[in-house]
Amino acid sequence: MLRWSDEQLAAYRATRKEAASAAPVAPPARAKYGNKKVEIDGKKFDSKAEGARYVELKRLQEGGVISGLRTQEEFALPVNGVLVCKYLADFCYVDSDGNRVVEDVKGGPVTQVYALKKKLMKAIHGIEIKELRKVRRSG
C-alpha cells in the first residue's frame, strides 16, 4: 500500500487542478434538428421559426385579429383516469371566429411520440393541432 505525505498529496492535487483548468472546454452540443434557441420579450423559444411565429401572433393580437395568446400551454392526456402523458403546445389563442386554436411549429420530422400526442389531443380534448412547417430554402 502506498502512502503519501501531506506535501505529496498537496502537490498531486495542485497538478490535477492545473490540468483541469488547462483542459479545453467542449463547445455546446448541436441541437438534434439544427434548431437555435431564441429569446423574445423574455420568453424562450426552441427555434428561430417558433420565435418568428410568436412575433407574427403578437402582431395579430395587437391588431385585434386574435386574442388570448399564450405560449407553452400544457395539456394533460389521461386515458380512463390514468395520466398517460402531457402535451406542451407552442401557442394557444382564440381566432376572430371565437375558435380556440392550438399551434405547433415543426422544423424537423414528425416523431412517433408527437403523432401519438396529436391523436390523443383530438380524442381526449377534441382539439385538432394546427401544424406550421418551417419553409426550407434550397440553394
C-alpha positions as a printed Julia matrix, in Angstrom:
139×3 Matrix{Float64}:
   0.0    0.0     0.0
   1.37   3.41   -0.97
   1.03   6.28    1.48
   1.59   9.91    0.53
   2.81  12.59    2.84
   0.71  15.74    3.22
   3.14  17.59    0.93
   2.96  14.91   -1.76
  -0.85  14.9    -1.63
  -0.99  18.72   -1.88
   1.42  18.65   -4.87
  -0.69  15.97   -6.59
  -3.91  17.92   -6.07
  -2.26  21.11   -7.39
  -1.23  19.35  -10.62
  -4.76  17.95  -11.03
  -6.27  21.44  -10.66
  -3.84  22.83  -13.26
  -4.7   20.01  -15.67
  -8.41  20.56  -15.15
  -8.16  24.3   -15.75
  -6.0   23.81  -18.86
  -8.37  21.25  -20.4
 -10.25  22.6   -23.42
 -13.91  23.35  -22.88
 -16.16  21.41  -25.23
 -18.5   23.54  -27.34
 -22.21  23.18  -26.56
 -23.81  20.19  -28.22
 -25.52  20.85  -31.53
 -29.31  20.6   -31.39
 -30.72  17.36  -32.78
 -32.57  19.03  -35.65
 -30.25  22.04  -36.07
 -32.57  24.49  -34.3
 -31.22  27.52  -32.47
 -32.95  28.68  -29.28
 -34.01  32.32  -29.15
 -35.41  34.68  -26.53
 -38.02  37.31  -27.38
 -39.8   39.51  -24.83
 -38.25  37.45  -22.04
 -39.81  34.25  -23.42
 -37.59  31.39  -24.57
 -38.37  29.53  -27.77
 -36.86  26.28  -29.04
 -36.21  27.58  -32.55
 -35.96  30.7   -34.67
 -39.1   29.6   -36.55
 -41.04  29.39  -33.29
 -39.77  32.82  -32.25
 -40.77  34.29  -35.62
 -44.25  32.8   -35.29
 -44.58  34.35  -31.83
 -43.8   37.78  -33.31
 -46.46  37.23  -36.02
 -49.09  36.14  -33.49
 -48.24  39.03  -31.19
 -48.83  41.47  -34.07
 -52.13  39.76  -34.91
 -53.2   40.12  -31.28
 -52.21  43.8   -31.23
 -54.32  44.25  -34.39
 -57.33  42.58  -32.78
 -57.37  39.62  -35.17
 -56.72  37.09  -32.39
 -56.94  37.22  -28.6
 -55.71  35.38  -25.5
 -52.31  34.46  -26.91
 -50.48  32.03  -24.64
 -47.19  30.19  -25.1
 -46.12  26.77  -23.83
 -49.55  25.72  -22.58
 -49.61  22.24  -21.1
 -52.42  19.73  -21.71
 -52.86  16.59  -19.62
 -53.67  13.49  -21.66
 -55.37  10.98  -19.35
 -56.93   7.72  -20.53
 -59.51   6.03  -18.28
 -58.49   8.29  -15.42
 -54.78   7.49  -15.76
 -52.39  10.25  -16.86
 -50.62   8.79  -19.88
 -48.58  11.87  -20.84
 -48.72  15.62  -21.32
 -48.62  17.73  -24.46
 -46.89  21.12  -24.45
 -48.38  23.38  -27.13
 -46.2   26.07  -28.69
 -49.09  28.56  -28.97
 -52.76  28.79  -27.98
 -55.14  31.62  -28.87
 -58.71  32.45  -29.85
 -59.22  33.38  -33.52
 -61.56  36.04  -34.9
 -64.43  33.49  -35.14
 -64.1   32.63  -31.43
 -62.46  29.25  -32.06
 -59.7   28.0   -29.79
 -56.53  27.33  -31.81
 -53.57  25.21  -30.7
 -50.45  25.54  -32.85
 -47.21  23.61  -33.05
 -44.25  24.84  -35.11
 -42.45  21.91  -36.75
 -38.97  22.23  -38.18
 -37.85  18.62  -38.11
 -39.53  15.32  -38.83
 -42.71  14.33  -37.02
 -41.78  11.85  -34.29
 -43.92   8.88  -33.3
 -44.39  10.38  -29.83
 -45.7   13.66  -31.3
 -48.01  11.8   -33.7
 -49.48   9.86  -30.76
 -49.93  13.01  -28.66
 -51.65  14.72  -31.59
 -54.14  11.85  -31.83
 -54.69  11.89  -28.05
 -55.37  15.66  -28.15
 -58.1   15.05  -30.74
 -59.59  12.04  -28.91
 -59.49  13.45  -25.37
 -59.92  17.21  -25.77
 -61.43  17.4   -29.27
 -58.6   19.72  -30.31
 -57.02  19.48  -33.75
 -53.42  20.74  -33.54
 -52.54  23.19  -36.31
 -49.04  22.4   -37.55
 -46.85  25.05  -39.08
 -43.89  23.87  -41.1
 -40.67  25.79  -41.43
 -40.09  26.59  -45.1
 -36.69  25.31  -46.15
 -34.78  27.27  -48.74
 -32.8   25.36  -51.32
 -29.56  26.56  -52.82
